[in-house]
Amino acid sequence: MRALLALPFPTPLSKRLMLVHHIGRKTGKEYRQPVSYVDNHGILLTPGGGRWTDNLRPGEPVRIHLRGHDQMMSPDLVDDPDEIERLFGTMTKANPMLKRFVPIPRDANGQLDRPTLDAAIRNGFRIVRWQPIASIRS
């Protein structure tokens, strides 16, 4: 999948997935993390399950490969439960498949189950809000 996402032109796979190039905070090694995204008026939103988001620093530029092109983007790590609820609603409206990959159940009111969400946040779940900085040549 990384090889397909790294191609210098858009593919059907790149409509919903992008590559995030990040440096391991402990190893110093460069990683290429495939992640799903939703474009929300030029701001990209990605669910950040797993520990890869620990390598991101707010405001520190990160290279991503999006639809065949490299771009520098600035990550904003969202871990506020209310903001996650709002952004996750935006994301699942644009891409309902995300509900399958972010298994946080809904409560009787249709909201994300707060105890499960709180536990997920304690274990590193967040939403990454990517702000474009500049385009660079691939």
N, CA, C and O atoms as CSV, one atom per row, in Angstrom:
chain,resi,resn,atom,element,x,y,z
A,1,MET,N,N,0.823,-1.187,0.000
A,1,MET,CA,C,0.000,0.000,0.000
A,1,MET,C,C,0.875,1.262,0.000
A,1,MET,O,O,0.560,2.231,-0.691
A,2,ARG,N,N,1.963,1.255,0.765
A,2,ARG,CA,C,2.839,2.435,0.800
A,2,ARG,C,C,3.365,2.758,-0.597
A,2,ARG,O,O,3.450,3.925,-0.980
A,3,ALA,N,N,3.717,1.718,-1.354
A,3,ALA,CA,C,4.248,1.936,-2.699
A,3,ALA,C,C,3.201,2.593,-3.598
A,3,ALA,O,O,3.526,3.503,-4.360
A,4,LEU,N,N,1.963,2.146,-3.518
A,4,LEU,CA,C,0.903,2.755,-4.330
A,4,LEU,C,C,0.635,4.193,-3.907
A,4,LEU,O,O,0.436,5.063,-4.756
A,5,LEU,N,N,0.628,4.447,-2.615
A,5,LEU,CA,C,0.366,5.802,-2.128
A,5,LEU,C,C,1.521,6.754,-2.443
A,5,LEU,O,O,1.319,7.967,-2.492
A,6,ALA,N,N,2.724,6.225,-2.658
A,6,ALA,CA,C,3.895,7.057,-2.935
A,6,ALA,C,C,4.046,7.404,-4.415
A,6,ALA,O,O,4.950,8.159,-4.774
A,7,LEU,N,N,3.192,6.876,-5.274
A,7,LEU,CA,C,3.308,7.157,-6.704
A,7,LEU,C,C,3.178,8.659,-6.962
A,7,LEU,O,O,2.506,9.360,-6.205
A,8,PRO,N,N,3.818,9.160,-8.029
A,8,PRO,CA,C,3.801,10.595,-8.312
A,8,PRO,C,C,2.554,11.075,-9.059
A,8,PRO,O,O,2.593,12.109,-9.727
A,9,PHE,N,N,1.476,10.348,-8.951
A,9,PHE,CA,C,0.201,10.738,-9.562
A,9,PHE,C,C,-0.922,10.178,-8.691
A,9,PHE,O,O,-0.722,9.204,-7.964
A,10,PRO,N,N,-2.101,10.793,-8.765
A,10,PRO,CA,C,-3.228,10.309,-7.957
A,10,PRO,C,C,-3.678,8.921,-8.401
A,10,PRO,O,O,-3.631,8.590,-9.585
A,11,THR,N,N,-4.112,8.122,-7.443
A,11,THR,CA,C,-4.670,6.800,-7.713
A,11,THR,C,C,-6.012,6.711,-6.996
A,11,THR,O,O,-6.301,7.543,-6.137
A,12,PRO,N,N,-6.837,5.721,-7.328
A,12,PRO,CA,C,-8.093,5.582,-6.580
A,12,PRO,C,C,-7.864,5.443,-5.067
A,12,PRO,O,O,-8.673,5.918,-4.271
A,13,LEU,N,N,-6.778,4.801,-4.680
A,13,LEU,CA,C,-6.461,4.625,-3.265
A,13,LEU,C,C,-6.172,5.962,-2.581
A,13,LEU,O,O,-6.467,6.136,-1.398
A,14,SER,N,N,-5.592,6.908,-3.332
A,14,SER,CA,C,-5.207,8.185,-2.738
A,14,SER,C,C,-6.384,9.137,-2.528
A,14,SER,O,O,-6.201,10.244,-2.020
A,15,LYS,N,N,-7.591,8.714,-2.915
A,15,LYS,CA,C,-8.771,9.551,-2.641
A,15,LYS,C,C,-9.111,9.578,-1.160
A,15,LYS,O,O,-9.732,10.528,-0.682
A,16,ARG,N,N,-8.707,8.535,-0.424
A,16,ARG,CA,C,-9.036,8.445,0.997
A,16,ARG,C,C,-7.826,8.185,1.897
A,16,ARG,O,O,-7.936,8.233,3.122
A,17,LEU,N,N,-6.666,7.910,1.281
A,17,LEU,CA,C,-5.469,7.605,2.066
A,17,LEU,C,C,-4.307,8.489,1.628
A,17,LEU,O,O,-4.206,8.871,0.462
A,18,MET,N,N,-3.438,8.804,2.575
A,18,MET,CA,C,-2.234,9.574,2.289
A,18,MET,C,C,-1.085,8.987,3.104
A,18,MET,O,O,-1.306,8.209,4.031
A,19,LEU,N,N,0.137,9.362,2.753
A,19,LEU,CA,C,1.321,8.933,3.497
A,19,LEU,C,C,1.830,10.091,4.341
A,19,LEU,O,O,2.017,11.201,3.842
A,20,VAL,N,N,2.050,9.828,5.604
A,20,VAL,CA,C,2.650,10.808,6.505
A,20,VAL,C,C,4.088,10.374,6.745
A,20,VAL,O,O,4.337,9.256,7.194
A,21,HIS,N,N,5.023,11.247,6.449
A,21,HIS,CA,C,6.445,10.990,6.699
A,21,HIS,C,C,6.773,11.614,8.052
A,21,HIS,O,O,6.693,12.832,8.212
A,22,HIS,N,N,7.136,10.790,9.012
A,22,HIS,CA,C,7.474,11.328,10.331
A,22,HIS,C,C,8.730,10.652,10.861
A,22,HIS,O,O,9.091,9.550,10.448
A,23,ILE,N,N,9.375,11.336,11.775
A,23,ILE,CA,C,10.619,10.851,12.358
A,23,ILE,C,C,10.310,10.269,13.735
A,23,ILE,O,O,9.669,10.919,14.561
A,24,GLY,N,N,10.763,9.053,13.976
A,24,GLY,CA,C,10.553,8.410,15.276
A,24,GLY,C,C,11.217,9.207,16.385
A,24,GLY,O,O,12.395,9.549,16.281
A,25,ARG,N,N,10.488,9.503,17.429
A,25,ARG,CA,C,11.008,10.337,18.520
A,25,ARG,C,C,12.126,9.643,19.292
A,25,ARG,O,O,12.989,10.305,19.868
A,26,LYS,N,N,12.114,8.310,19.304
A,26,LYS,CA,C,13.149,7.568,20.026
A,26,LYS,C,C,14.250,7.075,19.085
A,26,LYS,O,O,15.427,7.083,19.446
A,27,THR,N,N,13.869,6.648,17.885
A,27,THR,CA,C,14.827,6.022,16.970
A,27,THR,C,C,15.485,7.007,16.015
A,27,THR,O,O,16.600,6.766,15.551
A,28,GLY,N,N,14.813,8.112,15.716
A,28,GLY,CA,C,15.312,9.041,14.710
A,28,GLY,C,C,15.112,8.532,13.291
A,28,GLY,O,O,15.529,9.178,12.329
A,29,LYS,N,N,14.475,7.377,13.161
A,29,LYS,CA,C,14.224,6.754,11.866
A,29,LYS,C,C,13.019,7.416,11.199
A,29,LYS,O,O,12.073,7.820,11.875
A,30,GLU,N,N,13.059,7.525,9.856
A,30,GLU,CA,C,11.912,8.072,9.133
A,30,GLU,C,C,10.917,6.950,8.855
A,30,GLU,O,O,11.285,5.858,8.422
A,31,TYR,N,N,9.667,7.244,9.111
A,31,TYR,CA,C,8.573,6.306,8.854
A,31,TYR,C,C,7.619,6.905,7.833
A,31,TYR,O,O,7.487,8.124,7.729
A,32,ARG,N,N,6.959,6.034,7.084
A,32,ARG,CA,C,5.900,6.440,6.152
A,32,ARG,C,C,4.629,5.744,6.617
A,32,ARG,O,O,4.465,4.539,6.430
A,33,GLN,N,N,3.737,6.508,7.220
A,33,GLN,CA,C,2.521,5.965,7.819
A,33,GLN,C,C,1.330,6.221,6.896
A,33,GLN,O,O,0.972,7.378,6.675
A,34,PRO,N,N,0.703,5.169,6.349
A,34,PRO,CA,C,-0.521,5.398,5.587
A,34,PRO,C,C,-1.667,5.700,6.550
A,34,PRO,O,O,-1.875,4.979,7.526
A,35,VAL,N,N,-2.398,6.760,6.270
A,35,VAL,CA,C,-3.532,7.137,7.118
A,35,VAL,C,C,-4.699,7.574,6.243
A,35,VAL,O,O,-4.514,8.103,5.147
A,36,SER,N,N,-5.891,7.342,6.749
A,36,SER,CA,C,-7.076,7.840,6.045
A,36,SER,C,C,-7.213,9.327,6.342
A,36,SER,O,O,-6.714,9.825,7.351
A,37,TYR,N,N,-7.898,10.022,5.446
A,37,TYR,CA,C,-8.106,11.446,5.660
A,37,TYR,C,C,-9.436,11.864,5.063
A,37,TYR,O,O,-10.003,11.195,4.199
A,38,VAL,N,N,-9.909,12.996,5.556
A,38,VAL,CA,C,-11.078,13.673,5.003
A,38,VAL,C,C,-10.662,15.115,4.777
A,38,VAL,O,O,-10.090,15.750,5.663
A,39,ASP,N,N,-10.952,15.631,3.587
A,39,ASP,CA,C,-10.655,17.033,3.287
A,39,ASP,C,C,-11.864,17.860,3.719
A,39,ASP,O,O,-12.961,17.701,3.183
A,40,ASN,N,N,-11.651,18.736,4.685
A,40,ASN,CA,C,-12.714,19.589,5.217
A,40,ASN,C,C,-12.370,21.040,4.897
A,40,ASN,O,O,-11.807,21.756,5.725
A,41,HIS,N,N,-12.721,21.465,3.670
A,41,HIS,CA,C,-12.468,22.840,3.223
A,41,HIS,C,C,-10.982,23.188,3.262
A,41,HIS,O,O,-10.605,24.262,3.729
A,42,GLY,N,N,-10.136,22.272,2.769
A,42,GLY,CA,C,-8.708,22.515,2.700
A,42,GLY,C,C,-7.929,22.092,3.935
A,42,GLY,O,O,-6.699,22.056,3.909
A,43,ILE,N,N,-8.625,21.776,5.005
A,43,ILE,CA,C,-7.999,21.249,6.215
A,43,ILE,C,C,-8.210,19.738,6.177
A,43,ILE,O,O,-9.335,19.271,6.001
A,44,LEU,N,N,-7.131,18.977,6.341
A,44,LEU,CA,C,-7.255,17.522,6.333
A,44,LEU,C,C,-7.444,17.025,7.759
A,44,LEU,O,O,-6.797,17.508,8.688
A,45,LEU,N,N,-8.330,16.061,7.920
A,45,LEU,CA,C,-8.601,15.451,9.220
A,45,LEU,C,C,-8.266,13.974,9.134
A,45,LEU,O,O,-8.719,13.280,8.224
A,46,THR,N,N,-7.472,13.491,10.084
A,46,THR,CA,C,-7.137,12.072,10.119
A,46,THR,C,C,-7.364,11.541,11.525
A,46,THR,O,O,-7.055,12.217,12.506
A,47,PRO,N,N,-7.908,10.321,11.626
A,47,PRO,CA,C,-7.978,9.698,12.943
A,47,PRO,C,C,-6.579,9.242,13.333
A,47,PRO,O,O,-5.859,8.675,12.511
A,48,GLY,N,N,-6.197,9.482,14.561
A,48,GLY,CA,C,-4.843,9.145,15.000
A,48,GLY,C,C,-4.835,8.079,16.062
A,48,GLY,O,O,-4.479,8.346,17.209
A,49,GLY,N,N,-5.223,6.875,15.698
A,49,GLY,CA,C,-5.091,5.762,16.617
A,49,GLY,C,C,-3.663,5.243,16.567
A,49,GLY,O,O,-2.951,5.505,15.598
A,50,GLY,N,N,-3.239,4.532,17.564
A,50,GLY,CA,C,-1.866,4.047,17.613
A,50,GLY,C,C,-0.948,5.124,18.159
A,50,GLY,O,O,-1.391,6.221,18.496
A,51,ARG,N,N,0.319,4.807,18.241
A,51,ARG,CA,C,1.278,5.723,18.868
A,51,ARG,C,C,2.040,6.589,17.870
A,51,ARG,O,O,2.872,7.397,18.283
A,52,TRP,N,N,1.779,6.445,16.561
A,52,TRP,CA,C,2.536,7.222,15.585
A,52,TRP,C,C,2.361,8.712,15.793
A,52,TRP,O,O,3.268,9.480,15.475
A,53,THR,N,N,1.219,9.149,16.318
A,53,THR,CA,C,1.004,10.581,16.518
A,53,THR,C,C,1.896,11.150,17.617
A,53,THR,O,O,2.056,12.367,17.712
A,54,ASP,N,N,2.480,10.283,18.451
A,54,ASP,CA,C,3.422,10.768,19.469
A,54,ASP,C,C,4.657,11.398,18.819
A,54,ASP,O,O,5.378,12.158,19.466
A,55,ASN,N,N,4.902,11.087,17.552
A,55,ASN,CA,C,6.043,11.638,16.836
A,55,ASN,C,C,5.764,13.010,16.230
A,55,ASN,O,O,6.667,13.639,15.678
A,56,LEU,N,N,4.535,13.472,16.330
A,56,LEU,CA,C,4.163,14.767,15.762
A,56,LEU,C,C,4.233,15.844,16.833
A,56,LEU,O,O,3.912,15.603,17.996
A,57,ARG,N,N,4.654,17.028,16.428
A,57,ARG,CA,C,4.697,18.180,17.323
A,57,ARG,C,C,3.840,19.276,16.709
A,57,ARG,O,O,4.044,19.637,15.550
A,58,PRO,N,N,2.887,19.811,17.460
A,58,PRO,CA,C,2.036,20.887,16.916
A,58,PRO,C,C,2.878,22.027,16.337
A,58,PRO,O,O,3.815,22.516,16.968
A,59,GLY,N,N,2.520,22.426,15.138
A,59,GLY,CA,C,3.207,23.525,14.480
A,59,GLY,C,C,4.503,23.143,13.782
A,59,GLY,O,O,5.047,23.950,13.029
A,60,GLU,N,N,5.013,21.940,14.010
A,60,GLU,CA,C,6.256,21.499,13.367
A,60,GLU,C,C,5.900,20.866,12.022
A,60,GLU,O,O,5.157,19.886,11.987
A,61,PRO,N,N,6.413,21.406,10.921
A,61,PRO,CA,C,6.042,20.900,9.588
A,61,PRO,C,C,6.349,19.417,9.407
A,61,PRO,O,O,7.363,18.905,9.882
A,62,VAL,N,N,5.444,18.750,8.709
A,62,VAL,CA,C,5.563,17.328,8.407
A,62,VAL,C,C,5.288,17.167,6.918
A,62,VAL,O,O,4.376,17.788,6.373
A,63,ARG,N,N,6.090,16.321,6.264
A,63,ARG,CA,C,5.861,16.049,4.837
A,63,ARG,C,C,4.812,14.959,4.704
A,63,ARG,O,O,4.908,13.904,5.331
A,64,ILE,N,N,3.827,15.225,3.891
A,64,ILE,CA,C,2.833,14.209,3.560
A,64,ILE,C,C,2.819,14.033,2.046
A,64,ILE,O,O,3.157,14.951,1.298
A,65,HIS,N,N,2.427,12.853,1.613
A,65,HIS,CA,C,2.259,12.583,0.188
A,65,HIS,C,C,0.758,12.411,-0.027
A,65,HIS,O,O,0.149,11.448,0.437
A,66,LEU,N,N,0.185,13.369,-0.740
A,66,LEU,CA,C,-1.267,13.452,-0.906
A,66,LEU,C,C,-1.612,13.537,-2.385
A,66,LEU,O,O,-1.195,14.468,-3.075
A,67,ARG,N,N,-2.372,12.564,-2.866
A,67,ARG,CA,C,-2.839,12.552,-4.251
A,67,ARG,C,C,-1.702,12.750,-5.259
A,67,ARG,O,O,-1.843,13.480,-6.240
A,68,GLY,N,N,-0.574,12.082,-4.994
A,68,GLY,CA,C,0.536,12.107,-5.934
A,68,GLY,C,C,1.550,13.207,-5.720
A,68,GLY,O,O,2.517,13.294,-6.477
A,69,HIS,N,N,1.370,14.045,-4.726
A,69,HIS,CA,C,2.278,15.171,-4.504
A,69,HIS,C,C,2.687,15.274,-3.043
A,69,HIS,O,O,1.911,14.958,-2.140
A,70,ASP,N,N,3.924,15.723,-2.825
A,70,ASP,CA,C,4.387,16.000,-1.468
A,70,ASP,C,C,3.960,17.412,-1.070
A,70,ASP,O,O,3.994,18.343,-1.875
A,71,GLN,N,N,3.564,17.540,0.177
A,71,GLN,CA,C,3.209,18.839,0.749
A,71,GLN,C,C,3.729,18.891,2.167
A,71,GLN,O,O,3.858,17.866,2.837
A,72,MET,N,N,4.026,20.091,2.615
A,72,MET,CA,C,4.362,20.291,4.014
A,72,MET,C,C,3.084,20.735,4.715
A,72,MET,O,O,2.378,21.630,4.252
A,73,MET,N,N,2.805,20.088,5.839
A,73,MET,CA,C,1.610,20.425,6.600
A,73,MET,C,C,1.958,20.519,8.071
A,73,MET,O,O,2.918,19.913,8.548
A,74,SER,N,N,1.162,21.285,8.768
A,74,SER,CA,C,1.361,21.482,10.196
A,74,SER,C,C,0.270,20.729,10.947
A,74,SER,O,O,-0.913,20.984,10.722
A,75,PRO,N,N,0.641,19.802,11.838
A,75,PRO,CA,C,-0.371,19.035,12.563
A,75,PRO,C,C,-0.867,19.761,13.814
A,75,PRO,O,O,-0.096,20.388,14.541
A,76,ASP,N,N,-2.151,19.659,14.034
A,76,ASP,CA,C,-2.780,20.109,15.274
A,76,ASP,C,C,-3.377,18.850,15.888
A,76,ASP,O,O,-4.279,18.249,15.305
A,77,LEU,N,N,-2.888,18.445,17.049
A,77,LEU,CA,C,-3.325,17.203,17.685
A,77,LEU,C,C,-4.502,17.493,18.606
A,77,LEU,O,O,-4.357,18.154,19.634
A,78,VAL,N,N,-5.658,16.992,18.221
A,78,VAL,CA,C,-6.887,17.257,18.962
A,78,VAL,C,C,-7.152,16.104,19.915
A,78,VAL,O,O,-7.345,14.966,19.488
A,79,ASP,N,N,-7.160,16.407,21.221
A,79,ASP,CA,C,-7.482,15.374,22.209
A,79,ASP,C,C,-8.608,15.791,23.142
A,79,ASP,O,O,-8.864,15.120,24.142
A,80,ASP,N,N,-9.282,16.893,22.827
A,80,ASP,CA,C,-10.449,17.320,23.595
A,80,ASP,C,C,-11.652,16.475,23.170
A,80,ASP,O,O,-11.980,16.447,21.984
A,81,PRO,N,N,-12.319,15.785,24.104
A,81,PRO,CA,C,-13.412,14.880,23.726
A,81,PRO,C,C,-14.544,15.560,22.950
A,81,PRO,O,O,-15.085,14.970,22.015
A,82,ASP,N,N,-14.906,16.778,23.318
A,82,ASP,CA,C,-15.990,17.462,22.610
A,82,ASP,C,C,-15.593,17.802,21.173
A,82,ASP,O,O,-16.395,17.672,20.249
A,83,GLU,N,N,-14.348,18.239,21.000
A,83,GLU,CA,C,-13.875,18.565,19.656
A,83,GLU,C,C,-13.705,17.299,18.826
A,83,GLU,O,O,-13.991,17.302,17.629
A,84,ILE,N,N,-13.247,16.226,19.441
A,84,ILE,CA,C,-13.159,14.951,18.725
A,84,ILE,C,C,-14.548,14.520,18.268
A,84,ILE,O,O,-14.715,14.083,17.130
A,85,GLU,N,N,-15.527,14.636,19.127
A,85,GLU,CA,C,-16.915,14.290,18.774
A,85,GLU,C,C,-17.360,15.079,17.547
A,85,GLU,O,O,-17.912,14.510,16.606
A,86,ARG,N,N,-17.120,16.383,17.558
A,86,ARG,CA,C,-17.539,17.244,16.451
A,86,ARG,C,C,-16.789,16.878,15.165
A,86,ARG,O,O,-17.405,16.715,14.111
A,87,LEU,N,N,-15.466,16.749,15.252
A,87,LEU,CA,C,-14.674,16.444,14.062
A,87,LEU,C,C,-14.955,15.041,13.529
A,87,LEU,O,O,-14.988,14.829,12.317
A,88,PHE,N,N,-15.155,14.091,14.428
A,88,PHE,CA,C,-15.458,12.733,13.985
A,88,PHE,C,C,-16.798,12.696,13.246
A,88,PHE,O,O,-16.957,11.948,12.281
A,89,GLY,N,N,-17.746,13.493,13.691
A,89,GLY,CA,C,-19.019,13.613,12.968
A,89,GLY,C,C,-18.812,14.136,11.557
A,89,GLY,O,O,-19.405,13.624,10.608
A,90,THR,N,N,-17.974,15.151,11.414
A,90,THR,CA,C,-17.648,15.700,10.095
A,90,THR,C,C,-16.972,14.636,9.233
A,90,THR,O,O,-17.283,14.489,8.051
A,91,MET,N,N,-16.052,13.904,9.836
A,91,MET,CA,C,-15.303,12.899,9.099
A,91,MET,C,C,-16.196,11.753,8.634
A,91,MET,O,O,-16.110,11.335,7.480
A,92,THR,N,N,-17.044,11.246,9.508
A,92,THR,CA,C,-17.876,10.100,9.130
A,92,THR,C,C,-18.990,10.492,8.166
A,92,THR,O,O,-19.496,9.652,7.423
A,93,LYS,N,N,-19.368,11.757,8.177
A,93,LYS,CA,C,-20.339,12.217,7.183
A,93,LYS,C,C,-19.711,12.154,5.790
A,93,LYS,O,O,-20.374,11.775,4.824
A,94,ALA,N,N,-18.435,12.524,5.687
A,94,ALA,CA,C,-17.730,12.497,4.403
A,94,ALA,C,C,-17.267,11.093,4.024
A,94,ALA,O,O,-17.190,10.756,2.843
A,95,ASN,N,N,-16.957,10.273,5.038
A,95,ASN,CA,C,-16.453,8.915,4.791
A,95,ASN,C,C,-17.020,7.969,5.860
A,95,ASN,O,O,-16.376,7.747,6.886
A,96,PRO,N,N,-18.211,7.415,5.632
A,96,PRO,CA,C,-18.832,6.534,6.623
A,96,PRO,C,C,-17.998,5.307,6.986
A,96,PRO,O,O,-18.208,4.716,8.045
A,97,MET,N,N,-17.052,4.912,6.126
A,97,MET,CA,C,-16.207,3.750,6.414
A,97,MET,C,C,-15.342,3.955,7.655
A,97,MET,O,O,-14.897,2.979,8.259
A,98,LEU,N,N,-15.098,5.192,8.042
A,98,LEU,CA,C,-14.263,5.458,9.218
A,98,LEU,C,C,-14.849,4.844,10.483
A,98,LEU,O,O,-14.111,4.519,11.413
A,99,LYS,N,N,-16.159,4.685,10.526
A,99,LYS,CA,C,-16.784,4.068,11.705
A,99,LYS,C,C,-16.254,2.652,11.929
A,99,LYS,O,O,-16.203,2.177,13.063
A,100,ARG,N,N,-15.861,1.982,10.848
A,100,ARG,CA,C,-15.344,0.618,10.966
A,100,ARG,C,C,-13.918,0.599,11.513
A,100,ARG,O,O,-13.507,-0.366,12.159
A,101,PHE,N,N,-13.163,1.674,11.249
A,101,PHE,CA,C,-11.758,1.711,11.641
A,101,PHE,C,C,-11.534,2.401,12.978
A,101,PHE,O,O,-10.469,2.266,13.579
A,102,VAL,N,N,-12.527,3.133,13.440
A,102,VAL,CA,C,-12.456,3.792,14.749
A,102,VAL,C,C,-13.613,3.218,15.564
A,102,VAL,O,O,-14.703,3.789,15.584
A,103,PRO,N,N,-13.379,2.096,16.230
A,103,PRO,CA,C,-14.474,1.356,16.872
A,103,PRO,C,C,-14.895,1.919,18.234
A,103,PRO,O,O,-14.792,1.238,19.255
A,104,ILE,N,N,-15.363,3.156,18.237
A,104,ILE,CA,C,-15.898,3.738,19.469
A,104,ILE,C,C,-17.421,3.693,19.331
A,104,ILE,O,O,-17.982,4.328,18.438
A,105,PRO,N,N,-18.084,2.951,20.203
A,105,PRO,CA,C,-19.541,2.813,20.065
A,105,PRO,C,C,-20.275,4.123,20.348
A,105,PRO,O,O,-19.721,5.056,20.929
A,106,ARG,N,N,-21.505,4.162,19.933
A,106,ARG,CA,C,-22.387,5.311,20.175
A,106,ARG,C,C,-23.269,5.018,21.377
A,106,ARG,O,O,-23.620,3.868,21.644
A,107,ASP,N,N,-23.623,6.076,22.099
A,107,ASP,CA,C,-24.542,5.897,23.221
A,107,ASP,C,C,-25.979,6.006,22.723
A,107,ASP,O,O,-26.205,6.102,21.516
A,108,ALA,N,N,-26.950,5.991,23.628
A,108,ALA,CA,C,-28.373,6.016,23.269
A,108,ALA,C,C,-28.752,7.305,22.525
A,108,ALA,O,O,-29.733,7.324,21.782
A,109,ASN,N,N,-27.977,8.383,22.723
A,109,ASN,CA,C,-28.257,9.665,22.049
A,109,ASN,C,C,-27.522,9.815,20.719
A,109,ASN,O,O,-27.611,10.859,20.071
A,110,GLY,N,N,-26.798,8.772,20.315
A,110,GLY,CA,C,-26.071,8.826,19.057
A,110,GLY,C,C,-24.707,9.476,19.163
A,110,GLY,O,O,-24.024,9.634,18.151
A,111,GLN,N,N,-24.295,9.855,20.359
A,111,GLN,CA,C,-22.980,10.455,20.579
A,111,GLN,C,C,-21.957,9.343,20.819
A,111,GLN,O,O,-22.317,8.221,21.178
A,112,LEU,N,N,-20.685,9.667,20.619
A,112,LEU,CA,C,-19.649,8.696,20.942
A,112,LEU,C,C,-19.732,8.379,22.434
A,112,LEU,O,O,-19.878,9.280,23.260
A,113,ASP,N,N,-19.639,7.102,22.767
A,113,ASP,CA,C,-19.703,6.677,24.158
A,113,ASP,C,C,-18.539,7.316,24.916
A,113,ASP,O,O,-17.378,7.010,24.645
A,114,ARG,N,N,-18.849,8.206,25.871
A,114,ARG,CA,C,-17.816,9.012,26.524
A,114,ARG,C,C,-16.792,8.190,27.307
A,114,ARG,O,O,-15.599,8.467,27.187
A,115,PRO,N,N,-17.193,7.195,28.103
A,115,PRO,CA,C,-16.153,6.412,28.790
A,115,PRO,C,C,-15.198,5.704,27.820
A,115,PRO,O,O,-13.995,5.637,28.074
A,116,THR,N,N,-15.726,5.179,26.719
A,116,THR,CA,C,-14.875,4.517,25.725
A,116,THR,C,C,-13.964,5.528,25.034
A,116,THR,O,O,-12.783,5.262,24.810
A,117,LEU,N,N,-14.527,6.694,24.697
A,117,LEU,CA,C,-13.732,7.747,24.070
A,117,LEU,C,C,-12.626,8.223,25.012
A,117,LEU,O,O,-11.478,8.384,24.597
A,118,ASP,N,N,-12.973,8.447,26.275
A,118,ASP,CA,C,-11.969,8.891,27.257
A,118,ASP,C,C,-10.833,7.867,27.391
A,118,ASP,O,O,-9.662,8.237,27.472
A,119,ALA,N,N,-11.191,6.581,27.413
A,119,ALA,CA,C,-10.172,5.528,27.492
A,119,ALA,C,C,-9.296,5.536,26.238
A,119,ALA,O,O,-8.080,5.365,26.326
A,120,ALA,N,N,-9.913,5.735,25.076
A,120,ALA,CA,C,-9.153,5.780,23.822
A,120,ALA,C,C,-8.168,6.958,23.830
A,120,ALA,O,O,-7.025,6.817,23.394
A,121,ILE,N,N,-8.613,8.113,24.325
A,121,ILE,CA,C,-7.743,9.290,24.397
A,121,ILE,C,C,-6.576,9.025,25.353
A,121,ILE,O,O,-5.436,9.387,25.060
A,122,ARG,N,N,-6.861,8.398,26.484
A,122,ARG,CA,C,-5.784,8.060,27.437
A,122,ARG,C,C,-4.747,7.134,26.796
A,122,ARG,O,O,-3.571,7.159,27.159
A,123,ASN,N,N,-5.195,6.320,25.842
A,123,ASN,CA,C,-4.301,5.383,25.152
A,123,ASN,C,C,-3.723,5.959,23.855
A,123,ASN,O,O,-3.145,5.224,23.054
A,124,GLY,N,N,-3.879,7.262,23.648
A,124,GLY,CA,C,-3.226,7.911,22.517
A,124,GLY,C,C,-4.105,8.292,21.347
A,124,GLY,O,O,-3.606,8.885,20.391
A,125,PHE,N,N,-5.402,7.978,21.375
A,125,PHE,CA,C,-6.256,8.353,20.245
A,125,PHE,C,C,-6.432,9.866,20.214
A,125,PHE,O,O,-6.602,10.506,21.252
A,126,ARG,N,N,-6.388,10.413,19.040
A,126,ARG,CA,C,-6.670,11.822,18.816
A,126,ARG,C,C,-7.036,11.992,17.359
A,126,ARG,O,O,-6.915,11.055,16.570
A,127,ILE,N,N,-7.469,13.146,17.008
A,127,ILE,CA,C,-7.673,13.486,15.605
A,127,ILE,C,C,-6.603,14.499,15.254
A,127,ILE,O,O,-6.344,15.442,16.003
A,128,VAL,N,N,-5.983,14.286,14.095
A,128,VAL,CA,C,-4.970,15.221,13.626
A,128,VAL,C,C,-5.629,16.124,12.595
A,128,VAL,O,O,-6.197,15.667,11.603
A,129,ARG,N,N,-5.532,17.411,12.861
A,129,ARG,CA,C,-6.040,18.427,11.940
A,129,ARG,C,C,-4.813,19.011,11.235
A,129,ARG,O,O,-3.979,19.659,11.868
A,130,TRP,N,N,-4.707,18.780,9.926
A,130,TRP,CA,C,-3.536,19.176,9.139
A,130,TRP,C,C,-3.801,20.482,8.420
A,130,TRP,O,O,-4.752,20.594,7.647
A,131,GLN,N,N,-2.947,21.482,8.680
A,131,GLN,CA,C,-3.018,22.775,7.997
A,131,GLN,C,C,-1.941,22.791,6.917
A,131,GLN,O,O,-0.780,22.502,7.207
A,132,PRO,N,N,-2.301,23.122,5.675
A,132,PRO,CA,C,-1.271,23.195,4.625
A,132,PRO,C,C,-0.293,24.333,4.901
A,132,PRO,O,O,-0.678,25.412,5.352
A,133,ILE,N,N,0.981,24.065,4.620
A,133,ILE,CA,C,2.010,25.105,4.739
A,133,ILE,C,C,2.436,25.530,3.335
A,133,ILE,O,O,2.363,26.710,2.990
A,134,ALA,N,N,2.880,24.568,2.527
A,134,ALA,CA,C,3.332,24.871,1.177
A,134,ALA,C,C,3.427,23.569,0.397
A,134,ALA,O,O,3.560,22.489,0.973
A,135,SER,N,N,3.358,23.689,-0.896
A,135,SER,CA,C,3.588,22.533,-1.760
A,135,SER,C,C,5.071,22.446,-2.067
A,135,SER,O,O,5.752,23.464,-2.188
A,136,ILE,N,N,5.563,21.225,-2.193
A,136,ILE,CA,C,6.949,21.020,-2.613
A,136,ILE,C,C,6.937,20.045,-3.772
A,136,ILE,O,O,5.977,19.292,-3.937
A,137,ARG,N,N,7.952,20.046,-4.549
A,137,ARG,CA,C,8.013,19.122,-5.697
A,137,ARG,C,C,8.317,17.711,-5.216
A,137,ARG,O,O,9.143,17.500,-4.328
A,138,SER,N,N,7.618,16.736,-5.835
A,138,SER,CA,C,7.840,15.329,-5.482
A,138,SER,C,C,9.138,14.855,-6.077
A,138,SER,O,O,9.512,13.696,-5.898
